[in-house]
Amino acid sequence: MSGASGVVIGADGLARCPWGLEAETLADYRVYHDTEWGRPVHGDDALFERISLEAFQSGLSWLTILRRREGFRAGFAGFSIEKVAAFTEEDAERLLADPGIIRNRAKIAATLANARAAAELAPGELDALVWSHAPDPATRPAPRSSADVPAVTPESTALAKALKKRGFRFVGPTTAYALMQACGLVNDHLAGCHVRTG
């Protein structure tokens, strides 16, 4: 998703952020770019899913996660906080053997710990906590190129700190900012991108 260029025109004539460029091998990116990324996500379970997927993405391509998302949803009980918080060591071992997900012991353990941390919060509290870190859109002009998109912001640093304070793991400032982008707390579609202007 990096690069210094501005929007690109796809084969369908639509302007997109460079990482959302239509290409046969990147069709998953295009659909995600056009229909999900940067659109507001609310709900504790929905945000828990995004926190979990962003943690699994750490050090990997987002495309790898996108192509395994249904496997993740199956393995982690649809990312129901209540259900995942009740997972046992046997569930952790089952997940380590599941070819439908990224089989990383530390990330699986973090996801289970994060579910338990989220379960300690009141209903709606995770949503409120995450969204309380959304910056004022009026203070954020549309980025003109990928080089204008930060990897970390003061808000993402504060969000990571707030989540860690509540027991969440694998949620550093960079991961928190990716979460903010994915869930629409910030709109980092480039100026001229059809998603931003549509």
C-alpha positions in Angstrom: 0.0 0.0 0.0 3.0 2.3 -0.2 4.5 4.4 -2.9 4.8 8.1 -3.7 2.3 8.3 -6.5 -1.2 9.8 -6.5 -4.3 8.1 -7.7 -4.2 5.7 -10.6 -6.9 5.0 -13.2 -8.1 1.4 -13.3 -9.2 -0.5 -16.4 -12.8 0.4 -15.4 -11.9 4.1 -15.7 -12.1 4.8 -11.9 -9.4 6.6 -10.0 -8.1 4.7 -7.0 -5.3 4.8 -4.4 -2.3 3.0 -6.0 -2.7 -0.1 -3.7 -6.3 -0.5 -4.9 -5.3 -0.6 -8.6 -7.3 -3.2 -10.5 -5.1 -6.1 -11.4 -6.1 -9.8 -11.8 -3.7 -10.8 -9.0 -4.9 -8.0 -6.7 -8.6 -8.2 -7.2 -9.0 -8.8 -3.5 -7.3 -5.5 -2.8 -9.5 -3.7 -5.3 -12.7 -5.0 -3.7 -11.5 -4.2 -0.2 -10.4 -0.8 -1.3 -13.7 0.0 -3.0 -16.1 -1.4 -0.5 -14.5 -1.6 3.0 -11.3 0.3 3.7 -11.9 3.7 5.3 -15.7 3.1 5.8 -16.9 3.5 9.4 -17.0 0.2 11.4 -19.0 0.1 14.7 -19.8 -2.6 17.1 -17.6 -4.3 19.7 -17.4 -7.7 17.9 -16.7 -6.0 14.5 -13.9 -3.9 16.0 -12.5 -6.9 17.8 -12.3 -8.7 14.4 -10.4 -5.8 12.9 -8.1 -5.5 15.9 -7.4 -9.2 15.6 -6.8 -9.2 11.8 -4.5 -6.1 12.1 -2.5 -8.0 14.7 -2.2 -11.1 12.5 -1.2 -8.8 9.6 1.8 -7.5 11.5 4.9 -8.4 9.4 2.8 -9.8 6.6 1.0 -8.6 3.5 -2.6 -7.5 4.1 -3.5 -9.5 1.0 -2.5 -12.6 3.0 -5.0 -11.7 5.7 -7.8 -10.8 3.2 -7.5 -14.2 1.5 -7.8 -16.0 4.8 -10.5 -13.8 6.4 -13.2 -16.5 6.1 -10.8 -19.0 7.7 -10.2 -16.6 10.5 -13.9 -16.0 11.0 -14.5 -19.8 11.1 -11.6 -20.5 13.5 -12.5 -17.6 15.9 -16.2 -18.1 16.2 -17.1 -15.2 14.0 -15.0 -13.0 16.3 -17.7 -13.1 18.9 -15.9 -11.6 22.0 -18.0 -13.7 24.3 -17.2 -16.9 22.5 -13.5 -16.3 21.9 -13.0 -15.1 25.5 -14.1 -18.6 26.6 -11.6 -20.4 24.3 -9.4 -22.9 26.1 -5.9 -24.2 25.6 -7.4 -26.9 23.4 -8.9 -24.2 21.2 -5.5 -22.6 20.9 -4.0 -25.9 19.8 -6.8 -26.4 17.3 -6.0 -22.9 15.9 -2.3 -23.7 15.6 -3.2 -26.6 13.4 -5.8 -24.7 11.3 -4.5 -24.1 7.7 -7.2 -21.5 7.2 -5.5 -19.0 9.4 -2.0 -17.7 10.1 -0.6 -20.2 12.5 1.4 -18.0 14.8 1.4 -19.0 18.5 2.0 -15.5 19.8 -0.7 -13.9 17.7 -3.2 -16.6 18.5 -2.4 -16.1 22.2 -2.8 -12.3 21.9 -6.2 -12.7 20.1 -7.5 -14.9 23.0 -6.1 -12.4 25.6 -7.6 -9.5 23.7 -11.0 -11.3 23.7 -10.8 -11.7 27.4 -9.8 -8.0 27.8 -12.7 -6.9 25.6 -15.1 -9.1 27.6 -14.2 -7.2 30.7 -15.5 -4.0 29.1 -19.1 -3.0 29.2 -21.2 -3.5 26.1 -20.4 -0.7 23.6 -17.3 0.4 25.6 -14.8 -1.0 23.0 -16.6 0.9 20.3 -16.6 4.1 22.3 -12.9 3.6 23.3 -11.7 3.1 19.7 -13.9 5.9 18.3 -12.9 8.4 21.0 -9.5 8.5 19.3 -10.8 9.6 15.9 -9.3 13.0 14.9 -11.5 15.8 13.7 -11.8 15.3 9.9 -11.6 19.0 9.4 -8.0 18.9 10.6 -7.0 16.2 8.1 -6.8 17.3 4.4 -7.0 14.6 1.8 -3.6 13.1 1.2 -2.4 13.8 -2.4 0.0 10.9 -2.6 0.8 7.8 -0.7 3.8 9.7 0.8 1.3 12.0 2.6 -0.2 9.1 4.5 1.5 8.6 7.9 2.2 5.2 9.5 1.7 6.6 13.1 -0.1 9.6 14.5 -0.5 11.0 18.0 -4.0 9.6 18.0 -2.9 6.1 17.0 -0.2 6.2 19.7 -2.9 7.2 22.3 -5.2 4.5 21.1 -2.5 1.9 21.4 -1.7 3.1 24.9 -5.4 3.0 25.9 -5.9 -0.5 24.5 -2.7 -1.8 26.2 -3.9 -0.2 29.5 -7.0 -2.4 29.3 -4.9 -5.6 28.6 -4.8 -5.7 24.8 -1.7 -7.1 23.1 -0.2 -6.7 19.6 -1.6 -3.2 19.3 1.3 -0.8 18.8 0.9 2.6 17.3 1.4 1.4 13.7 -1.2 -1.4 14.1 -3.5 1.0 15.8 -3.2 3.5 12.9 -3.9 0.7 10.4 -7.0 -0.1 12.4 -8.0 3.6 12.3 -7.6 3.6 8.5 -9.5 0.3 8.0 -12.4 1.3 10.3 -12.9 4.8 9.0 -11.7 6.8 12.0 -9.5 8.5 9.4 -10.1 8.8 5.6 -6.8 8.1 3.9 -8.2 7.6 0.4 -6.1 9.9 -1.7 -7.6 13.1 -3.2 -9.3 12.2 -6.4 -9.9 8.5 -5.4 -13.4 7.6 -6.5 -14.2 6.1 -3.0 -13.3 9.4 -1.3 -15.3 11.6 -3.8 -18.2 9.1 -4.3 
